Amino acid sequence: METNEREHVIEVTDLRRVYGGEFEAVRGIDFSVRRGEIFALLGTNGAGKTSTVELLEGLAAPAGGRIRVLGHDPYTDRAAIRPRTGVMLQEGGFPSELTVAETARMWAGCVSGARPTEEVLTLVGLETKTGVRVKQLSGGQRRRLDLALALLGDPEVLFLDEPTTGLDPEGRRETWDLVSALRDRGTTVLLTTHYLEEAEFLADRLAIMHEGRIAVTGTPAEVTASEPSRITFDLPEGYFVGDLPPLAELGVSHHTVDGRTVRLRTHELQRAATELLVWADRAGVELHRLDMRSASLEEAFLGIAKEAAAGMATTKEYAA
């Protein structure tokens, strides 16, 4: 195995997928996923995420480009990589009359070197539901079962498609902890999710797709850094925006005033915050309801989607 294949267990080059001979759902994308990292593939509805993941899983042949998963073509060399990968689909489609334990045992019979079913069911918190029929499970419990079956083969590469849909906040956080622990053990995870908080919490790196193309790749911090940070506070009585330090000198790119409430946007949060607090201290005033925070992944995502929809977006790729 070449050094690059040891470092990058998923490599995608100029990948394309076409439906019906005309509609190009994936339009020449490039990205790679390192061994032992969580990589999130995000995008608006119809962006091409599912079409891309299906190609990575070997469910269809690409219309163009090249894919390597664990050094193999996932479509033509499916037998070589299938035992080394786990897949959690959006819908498992398991027989509704089987119990949880029966479903796990059935699936284990199809997996090479399967882990004990009791072990994986305990891992996802279903140890008390083994005798319950699948049709009686809640939506969140079905997602847990989907994840358990994806983990039966102790995969090197794990594909997770919307893994926490239907889970309550506690179940979602438990799943995040489980996925993080899998990464820490060396499992490579490719994740798709509509929960941007989930991607921000879990992903080592991510890519945002729009209309079949990748608009940006990088770490969550690199991607969110493209959007300005926010500072919000209430002006002290008797003071106006003009009394503040010159906003341009604070690196403020935009500001609004709503009554006494001032909202600033800046790419230089530390400098702006420091100058603002020094001014307040010298003036002997208190900035009530002061809130300072960096941009969220959601803000970056919406900004990228807006740029792409307006035709202004250019592909951004931060250093790997």
N, C-alpha and C positions, 0 to 999 in steps of 0.2 A: 504494500500500500504506500502511495506517495505521501510525502509530508503534508501537503495541502489537504489530502483526504483525511488525514488524522486530525487536523485542526478544524476543518469545516466538514461537518457530516451532511450538510445540505448545501448544494451549490446550484444556483439557477442562473442561466445565461440566455438573454434574448427570448424568453419564454412567451409563446403565443398559443391562444386557444380560440378556435372559431366554431360557431354553431351555424348549422344550416348552410354552410358554404359562404355566408355573407357577414354575419354578426361577429365581430372580433371582441370577445369578452376580456381577453388578456392580450395586451398590445406591446409585447417586447420588454419584459421586466427582467431585472437583474438583482439578486441578493444572495447572501450566504448566511448560514447559521453555524456558529462554532460548537464544538463538542462541549456539552455540559452547560449550555446557556438556555435561557427562556427567551424566545423570539416571538413577538406579537405581530400579527398581520391584521391591520385595522383598515377600515374604509367605510364609506357611505354604502347604503343599499345599492346593489348592482355594480359595486366597484370592481368585482372580479375576485374577491377573496376565496369564496367557495370553489370557484372554477380553478383557481390556482392550487388550493389544497388537494382537490381531487386528483390533479396531475401529480402532485408530490406523493400521494398515496398509491399511485399506479393504477387508478381506476379508469384512466383514459390516456390515449397517446396525445402529445401536444401537436399542434399544427405547425410549430416551428420552435427552434431553440433547443436548449440542452438542460437536462436535469440529472443530478447525481445525488443519491441518498445513500450514505455509507459506501460511497465509491461505485454504486451501481445505478443503472437506468431503472427507475421503479416500475416501468411498464414492461419492458422486455426481460428484465431480470427479477421479476416479482418474487419468484420462488426463493431467491437468494436473500432478499431483504425482509420479506414478510414476517419470518420468525423473530426478527430483531426489532420490529416496530409494533407500537400499540396505537389504536385508533379509537377515539371517542367521538361518535357522530352526534349531530344535533338530535336525531331520533334513533333509538336503538332498535325498535321494532321487534321486541322479543315476545314469544308466545304469552298471552295474558293469563292463561290458566296455570302456568308453571309457578312454583314458589321461587323465592329469591335463591334459596340453596339449590334447587333443581336447575334453575337457569345458569347459575355459576358452574355447576358440575357439567352441564351440557356444553357450555362454552369452553371449559377446561379441556374437554375431550377433543377440541379442535385446535388446541394450542400446544406447540412443542415445548416440553419442559415446564409445564404450568406450575405456578406456585400453589400451595394449598388454598382451596377456596375459602376456608374459614379465616385464613390470614388476611386475604384481600378484602373480604367483607368487613372484618374488624377494622381494617385500615381506613375504610370510608364511612365507618359508623353505622353499618347495617347488621351488626352481630345479633341484634335483638329482633330482626325482621326476617330471619332465615325461613320461617315457615309461612310467611305471608305471600299470597299470590301477587304476581306482578300487577294485575289489574287493580289491586287494592292499594297500591303504593301511591303516595302523593307525587306531584311533578318533581319536587326536589329529591325525593327518595329514588325516583327512577333515574335521575341524573347521577346520583351516587352509585347506583347499580351499573350504569353505563361506564362510569370511571373505573369501577372495580374490575369489570371485564376487560377493559383496555390495559389494566395493569397485571393481568394474570400471567402473561409471558415474561414479566420483568423486562420490559423493552428498553433498548438503548435509545430509541427515538420515539417520542410520544406526540401524537397529533391530537390536540384538544380543540374541538369545534364548539364554541359557546358552552364551556363546561359548567357554568354556575347558573344557567337559566333556570328559573323556578325555585331557586334556593332562597331561604330567608337570610337576613344579614349575618346571623351567626353561622349558618351552614356555608355561606359564601366565604367567610373568613377562615373557617376550618379547611375548606378546599384550597384556599390560597396557601395556607400553611403546609398542606400536604404536597402541593405542587412545588413549593419552594424546597421542601425536604427532598423531593425526588431530584430536583436540580442539584442540590448539594451532594447527593450521592453519585452524580455524574450523568444522570439522564438528560438528554437534550429534548427540549419541549418546544414545539411550534404551536402557538395559541392564536385562535381567532376569538374575538369577543366584541360585544357592543358596549360593555361596561368599561368606559375609559379609565375609571378609578382602578379597575382590576388590572388593566394593562400597565398603568403607572406604578402600581404596587409590585407586580410580578416581573415585568419584562426587564431583561438586561439590555436588550435593544428592540427596536420596533420599526415597522415600515407602515406608512399610510398610503393606501391606494385610492385612486379616484378615476372612474371611467376606464378601467383596464390598465392604468399606468401607476407607477409608484411616484408619489409626489415628494416624499421625504423618507430618509432612513437615518437612524442614529439612536442614541440612548434617549430615554424619556427626558432627561435633563437637557440634552442638546436640542431636542425638538421643542420643548417648552420655552427654551431660551429665545426662540425666534419671535415670541410674543412678549409685549411689554408687561412689566410688573405693575401692581396697583397700590396706591396709597389713598386711603379715605379718612377724613376727619371732619369735625365740625369747627368752623371758625369761632374764635373767642368773641364775645360780645364787644362791639365797637371796632372790630377789625374787618378788613375786606381783602380780597385776593391780592389787590395791589400792594398791600402791606407786607406780603410774604416776600422772601428772597426771590430774585428774578427766576421765573420758572425755567427759562432756557438754560440758566446756569446750573440748575438742578438736574438737567438731562431730561426734563419733562417734554414729552412729544405731544401730549394732548391733555386738556383738562376740561372739566365741567363743574358748574356750580348749581346746586339745587337748594334754594333757600340758604341755610348756613352750611350745608354739606358740600365739601369740596372733594372731587375725585381726580386724582392725577394718574397718568400713565407714563412709565419711564422704563428704559432699558438699563438704567443705572440705579437700581434700588438702594444699594448701600449708601452711595453718595447723596442721593436725594433725601433719604431718611435721616442721615447724619446732619445735613445742612438744615433740614426742617426742624429737628429737635434742638439743635444749637440755637436757632432763631427763637424758638418758643422759650427756651431757658433764659436767654438774654432779655426777652420781652417780659418775662415773669408771668407767662400765661400757660394754660393747660389746653392741649388739643383733645377735646372730648371725642369719644367713640373712634379713637385712632386705630386703624387697621392697615397693616402692611403685609403684602403677600406676593410671591412670585406667581407667574401665570400657571394655570393648570393645563394638563394635557388636553382637557376638553376645549379650552380656549384656543390652544394651538390647532387642534383638530378642526374646529369650526372655521378658524382663520384660513387654514389650508384649503378646506372645502370651498370656502367663499372665493378665494383666489382662483382655484381651479375652475369653478363654475363661470367666473368672469373671464377666463382665458388668460389670466395673468400669472399663473403658477409656473415655476420652473423647478425641475427636479433638484432636490438638495440631498446630498449624501455626505454625512459626517464621517470622519476618519474612523475606521474599524479598530 
